[in-house]
Amino acid sequence: MTTDPCDDCGKRVRVAGGIGDMWTSTGPSGGMTLEFDDGREAFLCFDCIEALPDDPGADDVGGDRDA
């Protein structure tokens, strides 16, 4: 199982797929990467995604995230 920290709250969440799941049972991911209009990306847990405002921008995610 592979985990990555949420770019907003810092909680480590499961990332589905990849080499880490080759010999273990698979399950759902705990978050996803969002790409914003300016090209920046952020990996967020589902709780932080739900807390985003409608039509979020990169500035809505904890701090300055450069691509």
Secondary structure by P-SEA (a helix, b strand, c coil): cccccccccbbbbbbcccccccccbbbbbcbbbbbccccbbbbbcaaaaaacccccccccccccccc
